[in-house]
């Protein structure tokens, strides 16, 4: 049975898709804050990216060293096809669970 995604994992995968080729830790953290209005520390974002990579849901690559980072390389992330399928399943499950509830659930 495929692994399910947690909420933060789902949001991080969505941020990777939104950011495309420029998806690495800091922009992912900023996208979560800007779009999802979800504050997460860099350590939390990076731990989530590592967990997604261990599950096979994302892959990473190292960029070129940059002077602005003191010669360090950025680690870029992108969803794998397995990760995209897991994300799709997660979103579909959420949509199914909200169907038929009606507007009253918002007041609870």
C-alpha positions in Angstrom: 0.0 0.0 0.0 1.4 3.4 -0.9 2.4 5.8 1.9 0.0 8.6 2.6 1.2 12.2 2.8 1.0 14.4 5.9 -0.4 17.9 5.5 3.1 19.5 5.5 4.4 17.0 3.0 1.5 17.8 0.7 2.1 21.5 1.0 5.8 21.1 0.4 5.2 19.0 -2.7 2.8 21.7 -4.0 5.4 24.4 -3.3 8.0 22.4 -5.3 5.6 22.2 -8.2 4.8 26.0 -8.0 8.6 26.9 -7.8 9.7 24.6 -10.6 13.5 24.6 -11.3 14.1 27.1 -8.4 12.8 24.8 -5.7 15.2 24.7 -2.8 14.8 25.1 1.0 14.4 28.9 1.4 12.1 29.5 -1.5 10.0 26.5 -0.4 9.8 28.1 3.1 8.8 31.4 1.6 6.2 29.9 -0.7 4.6 28.1 2.3 4.4 31.4 4.2 3.2 33.4 1.2 0.6 31.1 -0.4 -0.4 28.6 2.3 0.0 31.2 5.1 1.9 28.4 7.0 5.0 29.4 9.0 7.6 26.7 9.1 11.2 26.9 10.2 13.9 26.2 7.7 14.8 23.1 9.7 11.2 21.8 9.5 11.1 22.4 5.7 14.4 20.7 5.2 13.5 17.7 7.4 10.2 17.4 5.3 12.2 17.5 2.1 14.6 14.8 3.4 11.6 12.7 4.5 10.0 13.0 1.1 13.3 12.1 -0.6 13.6 9.0 1.6 10.1 7.9 0.6 11.0 8.4 -3.1 8.6 11.3 -3.5 11.2 13.9 -4.4 14.7 13.8 -5.9 17.5 16.3 -5.3 20.4 17.7 -7.2 23.2 20.0 -6.3 23.6 23.4 -8.1 26.8 25.2 -8.8 28.7 26.8 -5.9 27.8 30.5 -5.6 29.8 33.4 -4.1 26.8 34.7 -2.3 26.6 31.5 -0.3 30.3 31.4 0.4 31.0 28.8 -2.3 28.3 26.4 -1.0 25.9 24.7 -3.4 22.2 24.9 -3.3 20.3 21.6 -3.1 17.3 21.7 -5.5 14.3 19.4 -5.2 11.7 18.2 -7.6 8.8 15.8 -7.2 9.2 12.3 -8.7 6.3 10.6 -10.6 5.7 8.6 -7.4 5.5 11.8 -5.4 3.1 13.4 -7.9 0.8 10.4 -7.8 0.9 10.4 -4.0 0.0 14.1 -4.0 -2.8 13.6 -6.4 -4.2 10.7 -4.2 -4.0 12.9 -1.2 -5.8 15.9 -2.8 -8.5 13.6 -4.2 -9.1 12.0 -0.8 -9.5 15.5 0.8 -11.9 16.5 -2.0 -14.0 13.3 -1.4 -14.1 13.9 2.3 -15.4 17.5 1.8 -18.1 16.6 -0.7 -21.6 16.8 0.7 -20.7 18.5 3.9 -22.2 21.8 3.0 -21.4 25.2 4.5 -22.2 24.3 8.1 -18.8 22.7 8.7 -17.1 26.1 8.5 -18.8 27.3 11.6 -17.7 24.5 13.8 
